[in-house]
Amino acid sequence: LLPEPAFLHLAHATLSSLSDLLSDLLTSPSVAPLLPPSADADFAAGVLTLRLGPGRGTFVLNTQTPNRQVWLSSPVSGPWRFG
């Protein structure tokens, strides 16, 4: 089992980078016109939320520190756990 400080560092760095990439993608000229203006990616308190608007749903990635996992909640495929 990965030590908690190492897990938290890696998880935060990964989710933060993913948030930056998603934010860039959502504002790119090739993707932005396909989504509602309210579509966004937000990373706060260890939770990455991707809102794609009505009909597309909201995806949530968050850390589960006790089991050293990252969980994904998807309106398309349901829950996933990565550890």
C-alpha positions in Angstrom: 0.0 0.0 0.0 1.4 3.4 -1.0 2.0 5.7 2.0 -0.7 8.2 2.4 1.4 11.4 1.7 2.7 9.8 -1.5 -0.8 8.8 -2.6 -2.2 12.3 -1.9 0.6 14.0 -3.8 0.3 11.7 -6.9 -3.5 11.9 -6.9 -3.6 15.7 -6.5 -1.0 16.2 -9.2 -2.8 13.8 -11.6 -6.3 15.3 -11.0 -4.9 18.9 -11.2 -3.2 18.1 -14.6 -6.3 16.4 -15.9 -8.4 19.5 -14.9 -6.0 21.8 -16.7 -6.2 19.6 -19.9 -10.0 19.4 -19.7 -10.3 23.1 -19.3 -8.1 23.7 -22.3 -10.1 21.2 -24.3 -13.4 22.7 -23.4 -12.3 26.1 -24.6 -10.6 24.9 -27.8 -12.1 26.1 -31.1 -12.8 22.6 -32.2 -14.7 21.5 -29.1 -16.3 24.6 -27.5 -18.9 25.0 -30.3 -20.2 21.4 -29.6 -21.0 22.1 -26.0 -23.3 24.4 -24.1 -21.6 27.6 -22.7 -22.1 26.2 -19.2 -19.7 23.2 -19.8 -16.8 23.3 -17.4 -14.1 21.5 -15.5 -13.5 22.4 -11.8 -11.0 20.9 -9.4 -11.5 21.8 -5.7 -10.9 20.0 -2.4 -9.6 16.9 -4.2 -12.6 16.5 -6.4 -12.6 17.0 -10.2 -16.0 17.7 -11.7 -16.6 17.8 -15.4 -20.0 19.3 -16.4 -20.9 18.7 -20.0 -24.5 20.1 -19.9 -27.9 18.7 -20.4 -28.1 15.3 -22.1 -24.3 14.7 -21.5 -24.2 14.8 -17.7 -21.6 15.4 -15.0 -18.5 13.3 -14.4 -16.8 13.3 -11.0 -13.3 12.1 -10.1 -12.3 12.0 -6.4 -9.8 10.5 -4.2 -10.6 7.7 -1.7 -7.5 8.0 0.6 -8.2 5.1 3.0 -8.1 2.6 0.1 -5.6 4.6 -2.0 -8.0 4.8 -5.0 -9.4 7.4 -7.4 -13.1 7.0 -8.1 -15.0 8.0 -11.2 -18.7 8.6 -11.2 -20.0 8.6 -14.8 -23.5 9.2 -16.0 -22.7 6.9 -18.9 -21.0 3.8 -17.3 -21.7 4.2 -13.6 -19.0 4.1 -10.9 -15.3 3.0 -11.5 -12.5 2.6 -9.1 -8.8 2.9 -9.9 -6.1 2.0 -7.4 
